[in-house]
Amino acid sequence: MKRVIIFRNGIDVDGKVIAVTHSLEDVLQEAGRKLGVHARKLYTPQGGLVDDLKLLRDDDVLYVSSGEAFVAQVPVNIGRPVHPSSPKSDPRKGSYNDWVSLNVGGKTFSTTRSTLIRKAPDSMLARMFSDEGESPWSSAMDDSGAYLIDRSPTYFEPVLNYLRHGEVIIDKNLNPRGILEEAKFFGITSLVQHMESIARNDEQPGDNTPITRRELVMSLMSTPISNCGLRCQGMNFTGCNLSKLDLRYMNFKHAQLQNSNFTGTDLSYTNFERADLTAAVLDGATLLGVKMLCAHIEGASMRGCNFEDPAGSRANMEGATMKNVNLEGSHMAGVNLRVATLKNSNLQNCDLRGAVLAGADLENCNMSGCDLQEANLRGANLKGASLELMLTPLHMSQTVETVGGRN
């Protein structure tokens, strides 16, 4: 809804602000009630008769007549006589529709006082051109009469546009933080809050921000096919969904892969040395010749994984921490699990033929239904391990030390 500022015909004081309603008659009735006159006509400051509401703009200044012709405004000075030689009044004091010019960093902007005052009445720009207060804001003027403001014109323009229509339009070449600093300088609180939100969303990811699936896929697409793979050493992929991708020969050494998803992914010959795969999901993954030396895989799900390489390359998981890992039904023939920690893990129905489990901690592991033919269990801790329904009975030479499990 538009609003207009009204004065009695012939004077420029004691104005009122009214809303522009549905008809000209309603506006005249409200103007008469506000000013205490019988309102019959509306005039513009230039003396034009208003006969259609469509001619009115927001914050227009109008003069109300009781039927008499338009009378030019009489200056009113309280307590002081009017002298013809009086200096010209400060253009910062006057009608809301007065045009003003601002020289911002060498570039001139033209706008109205209402634009600078209405949207942010407590801002520095509003105080410069407001009628309230004893004196206007002090600012030098250039030769053309434009007020000098020592700020960036590039970042002032979106600020001025915001004051005009209330929308923030940012050119792609502009940094939102630059607009934020201008909003803070001019004290435009609503724009400051809006730009702080945009600036936070526009921040570049930090060094430790998890890499997304899209980012990795884009890197894979731009990398020539080879047996070298991408170097992702030490990178953060926490919680990333990397399921069903071809990640052969990748280097994830020391990478952060907690809660990541590798379901159905081909990870053959990938290097996970000392990587953190805590609570990761690798169900159905292909892990031919994978390197997981000293990797942290606690709580991971690795059901139905295939470690068995027909070409003879063996997966190396020596020294890996694999407490509470679910390896049920995985093909692990020949896998090196020397001194690995598999306490409380589920190895039910795993194929461990020829696997190296020497010195491994298999306490409380479920190894029922496993095939341990020719597996090396020398020095392994089998306390509390379940060894029922084994496909091949353990031979004493495979363990040497006392087996604490049930067989």
C-alpha positions in Angstrom: 0.0 0.0 0.0 1.3 3.5 -1.0 1.5 6.4 1.4 1.6 10.2 0.7 2.5 13.2 2.7 -0.1 16.0 2.8 0.0 19.7 3.7 -2.7 22.4 3.7 -2.8 24.4 0.5 -0.2 27.2 0.6 1.9 26.1 3.5 4.7 23.6 4.0 4.4 22.8 7.7 2.3 20.5 9.9 2.2 17.8 7.3 0.6 14.4 7.8 1.1 11.0 6.3 -1.9 9.0 5.1 -2.4 5.8 3.2 -3.6 5.7 -0.4 -6.8 3.6 -0.3 -9.2 2.4 -3.0 -10.5 5.7 -4.3 -9.7 9.4 -4.7 -12.8 10.2 -2.5 -11.4 8.1 0.3 -8.1 9.8 0.1 -9.8 13.3 0.2 -11.9 12.2 3.2 -8.9 11.0 5.2 -6.8 14.1 4.2 -9.7 16.4 5.4 -9.9 14.5 8.7 -6.2 14.6 9.3 -5.8 18.3 8.5 -9.2 19.5 9.8 -10.3 21.0 6.5 -13.0 20.2 4.0 -10.8 18.5 1.4 -12.0 18.8 -2.2 -8.9 18.9 -4.4 -5.3 17.6 -4.3 -2.4 19.4 -5.9 1.2 18.4 -6.6 4.1 20.8 -5.4 4.1 22.2 -9.0 0.4 23.0 -8.9 -0.9 20.1 -10.9 -4.4 18.8 -10.1 -4.5 15.2 -9.1 -7.6 13.5 -10.5 -6.6 9.8 -10.6 -5.0 7.7 -7.9 -2.9 6.0 -10.5 -0.9 9.2 -10.8 0.3 8.9 -7.2 3.6 7.3 -6.2 4.8 6.2 -2.8 5.9 9.2 -0.6 4.5 11.8 -3.0 3.9 15.3 -1.4 0.4 16.7 -2.0 -1.4 19.9 -1.0 -5.0 19.8 0.1 -7.4 22.4 -1.1 -11.0 23.2 0.1 -11.9 24.1 -3.5 -9.6 27.2 -4.0 -6.9 27.3 -6.6 -3.4 26.2 -5.9 -1.4 28.6 -3.7 2.4 28.5 -3.9 4.1 27.5 -0.6 4.9 30.3 1.8 8.2 29.8 3.7 7.5 29.7 7.5 10.4 30.7 9.8 9.5 30.6 13.5 11.1 33.2 15.6 13.1 34.7 12.7 12.1 37.2 10.0 12.4 36.2 6.4 15.0 38.2 4.4 15.3 38.1 0.7 19.0 37.7 1.1 18.7 34.6 3.3 21.1 31.9 2.1 19.7 28.9 0.2 18.4 26.2 2.6 20.4 23.0 2.9 19.2 20.5 0.2 19.5 17.8 2.7 16.4 19.3 4.4 13.2 19.3 2.3 10.7 17.1 0.5 11.1 13.3 0.5 10.9 13.6 -3.3 13.9 15.9 -3.6 16.7 14.5 -5.7 20.2 14.3 -4.2 23.6 13.3 -5.6 26.3 11.3 -3.9 29.9 11.2 -5.0 31.0 7.8 -3.8 34.7 7.1 -4.4 34.6 9.3 -7.6 31.4 7.9 -9.0 28.2 9.9 -8.8 24.9 8.3 -7.8 21.5 10.1 -8.0 18.6 9.2 -5.8 15.8 10.7 -3.7 15.8 11.5 0.0 12.9 9.1 0.5 15.1 6.2 -0.8 17.9 7.0 1.7 15.5 7.5 4.6 12.5 5.2 4.3 14.2 1.7 4.3 16.7 2.2 7.1 15.7 5.3 9.1 18.6 4.7 11.6 21.3 4.4 9.1 24.1 7.0 8.4 22.6 7.9 5.0 19.2 8.5 6.6 20.7 10.8 9.3 22.5 12.7 6.6 19.2 13.6 4.9 16.7 13.5 7.7 14.7 16.5 8.8 15.1 15.4 12.4 17.9 16.6 14.6 19.5 20.0 15.1 22.0 19.8 12.3 22.5 17.7 9.3 25.4 15.2 9.0 28.6 16.9 8.1 29.8 16.0 4.6 31.9 17.9 2.0 30.5 18.5 -1.5 32.2 18.4 -4.9 32.0 21.1 -7.6 28.7 19.8 -8.9 27.1 19.8 -5.4 27.2 16.0 -4.9 28.0 14.9 -1.3 31.4 13.2 -1.0 31.6 9.8 0.6 34.9 8.0 0.7 33.8 4.4 0.0 33.9 1.9 -2.8 31.4 2.7 -5.6 31.4 -0.9 -6.7 30.1 -2.2 -3.4 27.9 0.9 -2.7 25.7 0.3 -5.8 24.1 -2.9 -4.4 23.6 -1.1 -1.1 21.7 1.7 -2.8 19.7 -0.8 -4.9 18.7 -2.5 -1.6 17.5 0.8 -0.2 15.5 1.3 -3.4 13.6 -2.0 -3.6 14.6 -4.1 -0.7 16.3 -6.8 -2.7 19.9 -7.8 -2.7 21.2 -8.3 -6.3 24.9 -9.4 -6.3 26.9 -9.4 -9.5 28.9 -12.6 -10.0 32.1 -10.7 -9.8 31.3 -9.2 -6.4 32.4 -10.6 -3.0 29.4 -10.7 -0.6 31.8 -9.7 2.2 32.5 -6.4 0.4 28.8 -5.6 0.5 28.6 -6.7 4.1 31.4 -4.2 5.0 29.5 -1.4 3.3 26.3 -2.3 5.1 28.1 -2.2 8.4 29.7 1.2 7.6 26.4 2.8 6.7 24.6 1.1 9.6 21.9 -0.7 7.6 21.1 -3.4 10.1 18.6 -5.4 8.0 21.2 -5.6 5.1 24.0 -6.6 7.5 22.0 -9.5 8.8 21.1 -10.6 5.3 24.7 -10.4 4.0 26.1 -12.2 7.0 23.9 -15.2 6.1 25.0 -15.0 2.4 28.7 -14.7 3.4 28.5 -17.7 5.6 26.9 -19.8 2.8 29.5 -18.5 0.4 32.5 -19.4 2.5 35.0 -21.7 0.7 35.5 -25.1 2.4 38.3 -25.2 4.9 41.2 -27.7 4.7 39.4 -30.2 6.9 35.9 -30.0 5.3 34.9 -33.5 4.1 35.2 -34.1 0.4 31.9 -34.9 -1.3 31.1 -37.7 -3.8 30.6 -35.2 -6.5 34.0 -33.6 -6.0 35.8 -37.0 -6.1 33.9 -38.1 -9.2 34.8 -34.9 -11.0 38.4 -35.5 -10.2 38.2 -39.1 -11.4 36.6 -38.0 -14.7 39.4 -35.5 -15.3 42.2 -38.1 -14.5 43.6 -40.3 -17.3 43.0 -44.0 -16.8 46.1 -45.6 -15.4 47.3 -47.9 -12.6 48.4 -45.0 -10.5 45.0 -43.7 -9.2 44.3 -40.5 -7.5 46.4 -39.4 -4.5 44.0 -38.8 -1.7 46.5 -39.2 1.1 45.4 -37.7 4.3 42.2 -36.2 2.9 38.9 -36.1 4.7 36.0 -38.2 3.3 34.1 -38.6 6.6 30.5 -39.8 5.9 31.0 -39.7 2.1 29.0 -42.0 -0.1 31.4 -43.7 -2.4 29.3 -46.8 -3.1 29.5 -48.6 -6.5 32.5 -46.6 -7.8 35.6 -47.9 -9.5 38.3 -46.8 -7.1 41.1 -49.2 -8.0 44.7 -48.2 -7.3 43.5 -45.2 -5.2 45.8 -43.9 -2.4 43.8 -43.3 0.8 46.8 -43.6 3.1 46.2 -41.7 6.4 42.8 -40.6 5.0 39.8 -39.9 7.2 37.0 -42.3 6.1 34.9 -42.6 9.2 31.2 -43.7 8.5 32.0 -43.6 4.7 30.0 -45.9 2.4 32.0 -48.2 0.0 29.1 -50.7 -0.6 29.8 -52.6 -3.9 32.9 -50.4 -4.6 35.9 -51.9 -6.5 38.8 -51.1 -4.2 41.3 -53.5 -5.7 44.9 -52.6 -5.1 43.9 -49.5 -3.1 46.1 -48.2 -0.4 44.4 -47.7 3.0 47.5 -47.8 5.1 46.9 -46.2 8.5 43.5 -44.8 7.2 40.6 -44.4 9.6 37.7 -46.5 8.5 35.8 -46.5 11.8 32.2 -47.6 11.3 32.6 -47.6 7.5 30.4 -49.8 5.3 32.2 -52.0 2.7 29.6 -54.7 2.2 30.2 -56.5 -1.1 33.3 -54.5 -1.9 36.1 -55.9 -4.1 39.4 -55.7 -2.2 41.9 -57.7 -4.3 45.4 -56.9 -3.3 44.2 -54.1 -1.0 46.7 -52.6 1.5 45.3 -52.0 5.0 48.5 -52.1 7.1 47.7 -50.7 10.6 44.4 -49.3 9.4 41.7 -48.5 11.9 38.6 -50.4 10.9 36.8 -50.8 14.2 33.1 -51.3 14.0 33.1 -51.5 10.1 30.7 -53.7 8.1 32.6 -55.8 5.5 30.1 -58.6 4.8 30.5 -60.5 1.6 33.8 -58.8 0.6 36.1 -60.4 -1.9 39.8 -60.3 -1.1 40.8 -63.3 -3.2 42.8 -62.4 -6.3 43.0 -65.2 -8.9 46.3 -63.6 -10.1 47.8 -64.4 -6.7 48.1 -60.9 -5.2 47.4 -61.0 -1.5 45.5 -58.4 0.6 47.7 -57.1 3.4 45.9 -56.1 6.6 48.8 -56.7 9.0 48.5 -54.9 12.3 45.0 -53.5 11.5 42.6 -52.7 14.3 39.4 -54.5 13.5 37.5 -54.9 16.7 33.8 -55.6 16.2 34.1 -55.9 12.5 31.5 -57.9 10.6 33.2 -60.0 7.9 30.5 -62.7 7.5 30.7 -64.6 4.3 33.8 -62.8 3.0 36.3 -64.5 0.7 39.6 -64.0 2.4 41.9 -66.7 1.1 45.5 -65.8 1.6 44.8 -62.5 3.4 47.6 -61.3 5.7 46.1 -60.5 9.1 49.3 -61.0 11.1 49.0 -59.4 14.6 45.7 -57.8 13.6 43.2 -57.1 16.3 39.8 -58.8 15.5 38.4 -59.0 19.0 34.6 -59.6 19.1 34.5 -59.7 15.3 32.2 -61.8 13.2 34.1 -64.1 10.7 31.3 -66.6 10.3 31.4 -68.6 7.1 34.6 -66.8 5.9 37.0 -68.5 3.5 40.3 -68.1 5.3 42.3 -70.8 3.4 46.0 -70.1 3.6 45.3 -66.8 5.5 48.0 -65.6 7.9 46.6 -65.0 11.3 49.8 -65.5 13.3 49.7 -63.4 16.5 46.2 -62.1 15.7 43.8 -61.3 18.5 40.8 -63.4 17.8 39.3 -63.3 21.3 35.5 -63.9 21.3 35.4 -64.0 17.5 32.6 -66.0 15.8 34.5 -68.2 13.4 31.9 -70.9 13.0 31.7 -72.4 9.5 35.1 -70.9 8.5 37.4 -72.7 6.1 40.9 -72.5 7.8 42.7 -75.0 5.6 46.4 -74.3 5.7 45.8 -71.0 7.6 48.6 -69.9 9.9 47.2 -69.3 13.4 50.5 -69.6 15.3 50.5 -67.4 18.4 46.9 -66.2 17.8 44.7 -65.5 20.7 41.6 -67.7 20.3 40.2 -67.3 23.8 36.5 -67.6 23.7 36.5 -67.9 19.9 33.6 -70.0 18.4 35.0 -72.6 16.0 31.9 -74.8 15.4 31.0 -76.4 12.1 34.4 -75.7 10.6 34.9 -77.1 7.1 38.4 -78.3 7.8 39.5 -79.3 11.3 42.4 -77.4 12.8 45.7 -79.2 12.8 48.0 -78.8 15.8 50.8 -77.5 13.6 48.6 -74.6 12.6 48.4 -73.2 16.1 51.2 -74.7 18.2 50.1 -72.8 21.3 47.0 -73.9 23.2 43.7 -73.1 21.5 41.3 -71.6 24.0 38.2 -71.9 21.8 35.6 -74.7 21.4 36.1 -77.1 18.6 
